[in-house]
Amino acid sequence: MHSEPYLLDPSADGVHVLWHTGAPASGAVLLGNRRVEATSSALVALHDEDGVRATVYRHWADVRGLGAGRTPYRVVTVLSDGAVDESDTYTLAPAVPGGHPVRLLLTSDHQLWRMTPANLAKVAETVGVELDGVLFAGDMVGVPARAGDWFDHPNGRGFFAALTGRADTVIAGRHYRGAPLLQHAPLFPAIGNHEVMGRRHHTLQERFDDPAPGDWDTAAYEELFPVPRGPAGPRWWSRTIGDVFVVSLFVTRAWRDPVATYLEPGQFLFERVDAGSPQHTWLTAELGSAAARAARFRVVVFHHASHGLGAHVVPAYTDPVEAGGRYAYPVENDVVLRDLAPLLGAAGVDLVLNGHNHLWNRFRDAAGVNWLESSNVGNSYGAFPERGDPGGLAPVLPTVAPLTDPAGTPLPYVADDDVTVFSVLDSAAGAVHSYRFDTRDPDGPVVLFDELPLD
C-alpha cells in the first residue's frame, strides 16, 4: 500500500502534505530545488478485519514559505530497503487570502459506494481539480478502523483511492478511477457516524456496530486528519477560506437499525452540542468573531441532517425517552432544531451542509439559512416526500433542471442509485451549483440542475 499525497489545512504561507506507506520509510516534499522533509510515524488505530494492527506509516510535511499562487510539487519516499518511489507532479497553494473568491466542492457519504469514482471523475471534468477546498460532511468510509476502507479495499473504491484518481470500478461499460482532487485541493472534513468506532469485539465490523455512551472513539479519523484543529483537536474547528468562513462541527449519533432504534439501548448522541455544552459555547463565540463577521459567506458543516426528506433524518436528534417499554425521540427536543438553528440564524449563517441520508435536497428557513444535503454521491437510501421534513420546512424545487416522476411532476430531491450528484460553492458567483450525472449513460452530459443563491 502506498497512497498518493493529500493536502490539509493551508495557512498564510503553507499547507500540510500527508501520504502513507505500508512499510517503514522516510519521505520529503520536493518543490523545484527545495526539499521539505516529512515526519514519519506508525499509525496505531488502523487494523485488518480480524483486529490485527495494520502496517501503515504516515508521512507528514508542513510546507511553509510558499508564495501566492500554485506551486508544483511531488513527494518522494525512500523505503527501508533503499527503494525510492516518486509521485507524479501536482500543485499546492497557501490559504486563499481573506476576501478573495473561492470554489469549494461540497460532498459527503462516499463510503466506498459504487458511483463514487464516477462522481469524482465528473467533478474533475466539470470544474477541474485545482479547487480551493473540499468540504466533506462526514461518512468517508464504512468502518473507520479498517485500513482497507481508506486505501486498498478489494472493491477498488477506497476513500483515498477515489479522491486521488486511483480507484477502479466499471459502470455501464465505462471504467472510472475517480480524480486527483486531494493532491491539489485541501480537504476540510467533518465527523460522521462512520468515523466513530465502538466497544471492543473480535471483528472490526462488530466493534463499529456496538458503540456505547462513553465507550467510543474517533482515533482513526484523528490520525488521518490531524488538522485542522480546534479546542477539541480535529473534532471541531473553524477556518477562513478566502471570502468564506467555515465551521465544522461534530454532530452525529450512534445509528441503530429501524427496530433497535426504539429498544434499549437506542440511539445516542456522540458529542454534545446542546446549549451550554463546550461545543455550542465555542460555536457561539466563533460565529460572533471578527473573522465570521468579515466574511462574505458563513458556512457550517456537520453530518446529521434535521431538515430533510431522507430515511435517516428520523428519529429526532435527541436523547431517547422511555415510553411504554420503548424509546421515543420527541421532535420538540431535537437539538439541532432547538439549539443550533436559532444560533445559526441569529449569526447570519448562509449555508448549512449536512450528509447522512444519501440524497440531494435543500431547504431555506425563516431566518434565511439554507440547509443543503448533497450526499447522493455513491448510492441512495431513498426519499420520503409524503412524510415531509420533520423540521417543518418545505423543500426547495431545483431551479434549473429538476428530475421528474413518471407523471412528469418535478421532484424536489435526487435519490437515485444510478444518478450521482455533486455541488460546488462558487463564491464569486454568490451561489452553490448542483450537478447530476446519469451513470447509465456514460456518454451523457453532466447536468446543472440547481442554482442556490447565497446573496
Order of alpha helices (4+ residues) and beta strands (2+ residues): beta-beta-beta-beta-beta-beta-beta-beta-beta-beta-alpha-beta-alpha-alpha-beta-beta-beta-alpha-alpha-beta-beta-alpha-alpha-beta-beta-beta-alpha-beta-beta-beta-beta-beta-beta
